[in-house]
């Protein structure tokens, strides 16, 4: 770019200088030639006037004398012509008068015959050459009796002017040479800093330099003020652009970090509902092994509800919110919000779609509703029984035997409500303080805890003829809350005894497996249907509701076991076959 700018400016200035030199030489030569010709014409006029004043008038009347005068004057280098008052040529130093036409109308002769000297420059009709003429009147006794004309050939003038023309030409060439050198210096002085600024601009644009950077802004102190102002402005612009780019990059990184950290799936769509950007949550949800960018919304999500919501948002430029179910592959519920991307000219240029997974929220809402309904249902029957029998006792109509029976019913239902409330309090305490209990727990031997649970259920087992067998590895220990683990085992063993036919064996086993403590409670009871297994650890869930209440269950025992296992950082599972029995397993980190 620098070379191109230098060459162009130098060529333009050189052309201007050469044109000026040529014009100067031509005008100077023309003006000098004109001035010289005018001066010569005046001198020729004065010479003609002087000769005419000294020429006797009688010479015009004597052709021989006139011819002799003309011939004598030819040696002076001038053409001499004597003309009578009527315009006839009497004598001429270069032509025969008889062959010459009347000269009375010649531009220089007519004024002379009228009494005043005159000059002209024209083509000679007689000689066919260009001459400069001067004519003066010849007087006799105050009257014009003829005219004397002097003529000088133009080549003679050109020869006289030749030295001055060469001088002008040489002066023009010298001026052109000096001007060309000055033009080159000027062009270089202008092009060099501009080339440096262009290089700095390219460096800023490519990121090879940062503003301010004097290494890329090679502007000298003696450069023109305009160039220095341009350099300063370029640095300011570069610094501003760099600051804005840095801010935009930081904002982009911040936005990317926010999107990456969001649990919600975020999709950016263009005006054709083609995905242009997706955060990691969306990629994991819809394309675990591929990319979403470039795919259509309907193709990627296979949801007509989302397609309709995004299209409606794009058409109306208003937010749309819907709840929908997606099969990925199991059914999951989502709250979808579609917000328009407003274009600078107005209107929606695209859509941002945010999907929040509300499957767990809806499950918790269902659990809460079921919990309230179950608690109400569990409490309604004993409360009604207590209330009814209390009213009967207050009336005093019952005999002593009925009174004892009524009091027994009231006591059993009160104990049932107490058991239910205690289980609810245990669950609430586990959910609230389970991890705190584990943090305060110490490493305990597992064998004594199992024996304590066995002894707690032994009286009930003996009533049913059920044997409780224990198999525990020697020295087995883990970091557990002794009371909580015993409560979980009591619940499991109590269920095993209650739901097993009489004279059966309930086995409790404990061992280390895969770095975890494994405790199994195996019975030979009625078993659990496969359809009930996924919900067996939910609160108030009963396989056989009537039998469970008859045996005094609250429907919270297994939920308490699950929360105790979770509080210890473990889990609980079950295997069961109808009519063959069930095996419950608690796994806790050692």
Order of alpha helices (4+ residues) and beta strands (2+ residues): alpha-alpha-alpha-beta-beta-alpha-beta-beta-beta-alpha-alpha-beta-beta-alpha-alpha-alpha-beta-beta-beta-alpha-alpha-beta-alpha-beta-beta-alpha-beta-beta-alpha-alpha-alpha-beta-beta
